[in-house]
Amino acid sequence: MSRINTNISSLMAMHRLTQNSTDLSTRLQRLSSGLKINSGKDAPAALIASETLRSEMAGINQAIENSGRANNVLSTAEGSLQEVSALLLEVQGLTTQAANSGALSGEEIAANQLQVDSILSSVNRIANTTQFNGVKLLNGSLDYTTNNVNATNFASVRVNSALLADNAPTNVVVAVTQSARTGTIGYTGGTLGAGNAVTVQVAGNKGSQQVSFAGGTSVAQMVTAINAVKNATGVSAISSSGDLGLYSIEFGAKQYVSLQTVSGTFAPTAGIGYGRDANVTVNGAAAQADGLAVSYRVANLDVELQLGKAFNTIGNDQFQITGGGAQFGLGSKVTEQDKASIGLQSVSTGSLGDTITGYLSTLGSGAINSLASGNLVTSQKIIDQAIKQVSTLRGRIGAFQKEVLDSNVNTLNVALENVTASESAIRDTDFATETAAMTRAQILVQATTTVLAQANSSPQNVLALLKG
């Protein structure tokens, strides 16, 4: 080279040295940070994919935490319900003991009533004080709210679960396509002959009793005699146009009436008669019915209805679910499909029971179903209904925890593993590869530095020409 103003060799060596130094800096940055992508320029497309996966990971982690929090909330409620169940069993024992009135003094019954009052007070205290993070769980505040429920057509409405899109009210249309029936048989023979003494066995869902009629007994007298034992048989009697009609007290295919002649001449219209369940649709889909009790369960709605006798005919009615329920977000995104909800009804003494039989509060001192009232059969029915309601609520909570929350956590954990592995493959440093690349870059930097030094010294050869 005989030119010294422009050292092309030096420029080339500096260019290569800059590239090798940048490559070495990149390798050092990746090894020190543990990330293959530290800025957008490292891999623009891969950065977009990595950030998308990171967003999904954050959502999944929060969904797992949400499911855990929901589990804690429901476990708190279930623990209190367990105590309510234990208290109700105590009331049941005291009621059964009070039925043994021939062996108990008035003082003992009064002492038992005092214990019942204390239990009822404890149930109300649990219902009103059970809370999680300041939110009352069992006072009815987490129950669903309804509107336009016709009390004549619906004896009771219980919403167990409902997904309300954007918290907007949803209509529930109930249509009866076939009415329910009681078990029915009859007798059309009229008044018995003067010498025809008859004994019949009347049987129903509650039991059977033999009833005897003297010769000359009229249909009206038969009705009186059969109705006198209806609490033991579950069968009531009426007189219609001179004929005897026997009906089960309740509606449904499980209900029956049996009338058999034990002695004398007596010919019923049939030996046994069965009832029939109602056929009902909810929002156009078939529901399950047991007499007038209707249940409907799909992914976004779970309701239990007791049809009023006035609604036991072909027709339809509707009401609205306006809000309420305990709402939980269980997905990695906030969508309607990733929501789950459950209704937690009040377990106060004024809520346990029903409008047909009565409520648990009526077992208190001075109330119509107290131990001293003599209505212990009704009291027992109320207690049985209350125990069933609490146990059913506990069962629904348990099913929600196991089948919804636990399975959701398992699914999310699998998704988190796969998403994390995918994000790691895109963004994390492969140390074996980067260590080898760093060694290569170090050697190239050293080599190009040496070359640059030589390139910078080559113009000195021009001095030899000047000396000559």
Helices and strands as residue ranges (DSSP letters): H 8-33, G 40-42, H 44-98, G 101-103, H 106-129, E 131-132, E 135-136, E 144-147, E 154-162, G 165-167, E 170-178, E 182-187, E 198-203, E 208-213, H 219-227, H 230-233, E 235-240, E 243-251, E 256-263, E 272-274, E 279-282, E 285-286, E 288-290, E 293-298, E 301-307, G 309-311, E 315-324, E 326-329, G 336-338, E 339-342, E 353-354, E 358-359, G 360-363, H 376-399, I 400-406, H 407-427, H 431-457, G 458-461, H 462-467
